[in-house]
Amino acid sequence: MLQPLPAPTPPQHSGLDDAQALITGTLFVALGLTLFRHAGLVTGGTAGLAFVAHYATDLPFGVAFFLINLPFYALAWRRMGARFTLKTFAAVALLSAVAEWLPGLLVLQSVQPLFAALGGGLLMGAGMLMLFRHHASLGGLNVLVLWLQERRGWRAGHVQLGLDCLVLLASLPWLSPWQLALSIAGAAALNFAIAVNHRPGRYLAV
């Protein structure tokens, strides 16, 4: 009787693999955030919370994003391990810096708001997907979402979308109805990219 073949061992990412993913992924997210900021939109997740803090207190977005993530590292360390936590900390620090530098490096004169919402959302989703596939995240709610997918099997994109809707509701005092509608479209585009491409078992490298 034929015996089933053993499951293949997932290949390991090298340090160079992880470094390029952190740099490229955070750059994609920073580009998406720049489009959102130019159009006066708000995204979901921890970045959305940072937008709300920025609008409410004038705290620089990068500083707010870095500070909001600090409480989540304890959960990441206990539930996801030291490797994940350290790479996530690096990604968060890098995005905090790049998000502040990029508007001075890339000066936008005009962006169609619908394109900013959909294009920015897809860029951020692609960037986050790169980080997820290299066992990293942008901290905060991403940590909770990834933990729920790994432990409970809940689809990351679906859980993220629900949390994003709550963040968008918190941003209502600073958005017009049109900006809110576009922000929801951007969040849907972001989570569509994640839900379609980040499914348990689809990607084996670690």
VENWOMO-V759623 format. One record per residue. N is the residue number from 1. PHI is phi as a letter, one per 30 degrees, with the letter a starting at -180 (* if undefined). PSI is psi in radians with two decimals (none if undefined). OMEGA is omega as a letter, one per 30 degrees, with the letter a starting at -180 (* if undefined). Layout:
BEGIN
{{N:PHI:PSI:OMEGA} {N:PHI:PSI:OMEGA}}
END
This chain:
BEGIN
{{1:*:2.30:a} {2:d:2.38:l} {3:c:2.50:l} {4:d:2.50:l} {5:d:2.49:l} {6:d:2.61:l} {7:d:2.41:a} {8:d:2.52:l} {9:d:2.20:a} {10:d:2.37:l} {11:d:2.64:l} {12:c:2.42:l} {13:d:2.44:l} {14:d:2.96:l} {15:d:-0.65:l} {16:d:-0.69:l} {17:e:-0.84:a} {18:d:-0.71:a} {19:d:-0.79:a} {20:d:-0.58:l} {21:d:-0.73:l} {22:d:-0.77:a} {23:d:-0.86:a} {24:d:-0.77:a} {25:d:-0.79:l} {26:d:-0.57:l} {27:d:-0.75:l} {28:e:-0.81:a} {29:d:-0.73:l} {30:d:-0.68:l} {31:d:-0.76:l} {32:d:-0.74:l} {33:d:-0.65:l} {34:d:-0.73:l} {35:d:-0.75:l} {36:d:-0.80:a} {37:d:-0.68:a} {38:d:-0.60:a} {39:c:-0.01:a} {40:i:0.55:a} {41:c:2.95:l} {42:b:2.41:l} {43:c:-3.13:l} {44:c:-2.88:l} {45:i:-2.79:a} {46:d:-0.60:l} {47:d:-0.66:l} {48:d:-0.71:l} {49:d:-0.65:l} {50:d:-0.66:l} {51:e:-0.80:a} {52:d:-0.78:l} {53:d:-0.67:l} {54:d:-0.81:a} {55:d:-0.62:a} {56:d:-0.53:a} {57:b:-0.09:a} {58:i:0.24:l} {59:d:2.34:l} {60:e:2.45:a} {61:e:-0.82:a} {62:d:-0.70:l} {63:d:-0.80:l} {64:d:-0.75:a} {65:d:-0.76:a} {66:d:-0.76:a} {67:d:-0.72:a} {68:d:-0.52:a} {69:d:-0.35:a} {70:e:-0.78:a} {71:d:-0.36:a} {72:d:-0.23:a} {73:d:-0.52:l} {74:d:-0.78:l} {75:d:-0.75:a} {76:d:-0.74:a} {77:d:-0.75:a} {78:d:-0.72:a} {79:c:-0.55:a} {80:c:-0.20:l} {81:j:2.86:a} {82:d:-0.71:a} {83:d:-0.83:l} {84:d:-0.77:a} {85:d:-0.76:a} {86:d:-0.71:l} {87:d:-0.63:l} {88:d:-0.73:l} {89:e:-0.73:l} {90:d:-0.75:a} {91:d:-0.73:l} {92:d:-0.81:l} {93:d:-0.73:l} {94:d:-0.78:l} {95:d:-0.67:l} {96:e:-0.71:l} {97:d:-0.83:a} {98:d:-0.65:a} {99:d:-0.51:l} {100:d:-0.57:a} {101:d:-0.62:a} {102:d:-0.71:l} {103:e:-0.43:l} {104:d:-0.37:l} {105:c:-0.47:a} {106:b:1.71:a} {107:c:2.00:a} {108:c:2.23:l} {109:d:-0.65:a} {110:a:2.33:l} {111:b:2.22:l} {112:d:2.16:a} {113:e:-0.69:a} {114:d:-0.70:l} {115:d:-0.70:l} {116:e:-0.73:a} {117:d:-0.92:a} {118:d:-0.82:l} {119:d:-0.74:l} {120:d:-0.71:l} {121:d:-0.75:l} {122:d:-0.68:l} {123:d:-0.80:l} {124:d:-0.70:l} {125:d:-0.73:l} {126:d:-0.73:l} {127:d:-0.75:l} {128:d:-0.62:l} {129:d:-0.72:l} {130:e:-0.76:a} {131:d:-0.77:l} {132:e:-0.73:a} {133:d:-0.14:l} {134:c:0.48:l} {135:h:0.88:l} {136:b:3.01:l} {137:a:-3.04:l} {138:c:0.47:l} {139:i:-2.88:l} {140:h:-2.19:a} {141:d:-0.44:l} {142:e:-0.68:l} {143:d:-0.82:l} {144:d:-0.74:a} {145:d:-0.81:a} {146:d:-0.66:l} {147:d:-0.74:l} {148:d:-0.62:l} {149:d:-0.76:a} {150:d:-0.65:a} {151:c:-0.61:a} {152:c:-0.25:a} {153:i:0.21:l} {154:d:2.36:a} {155:d:2.19:a} {156:e:-0.76:a} {157:d:-0.66:a} {158:d:-0.77:l} {159:d:-0.74:a} {160:d:-0.67:a} {161:d:-0.74:l} {162:d:-0.77:l} {163:d:-0.64:l} {164:d:-0.67:l} {165:d:-0.68:l} {166:d:-0.70:l} {167:d:-0.73:l} {168:d:-0.62:l} {169:d:-0.62:l} {170:d:-0.34:a} {171:c:0.02:a} {172:e:-0.68:a} {173:d:-0.31:a} {174:c:0.11:a} {175:b:2.49:l} {176:d:2.86:l} {177:e:-0.66:l} {178:d:-0.73:l} {179:d:-0.66:l} {180:d:-0.79:a} {181:d:-0.75:l} {182:d:-0.62:l} {183:d:-0.68:l} {184:d:-0.72:l} {185:d:-0.70:l} {186:d:-0.73:l} {187:d:-0.67:l} {188:d:-0.71:l} {189:d:-0.76:l} {190:e:-0.88:a} {191:d:-0.45:l} {192:d:-0.78:l} {193:d:-0.70:a} {194:d:-0.80:a} {195:d:-0.67:a} {196:d:-0.66:a} {197:c:-0.23:a} {198:c:1.49:l} {199:c:2.53:l} {200:e:2.25:l} {201:i:-0.16:a} {202:d:-0.58:a} {203:b:2.15:a} {204:c:-0.36:a} {205:d:2.55:a} {206:b:none:*}}
END
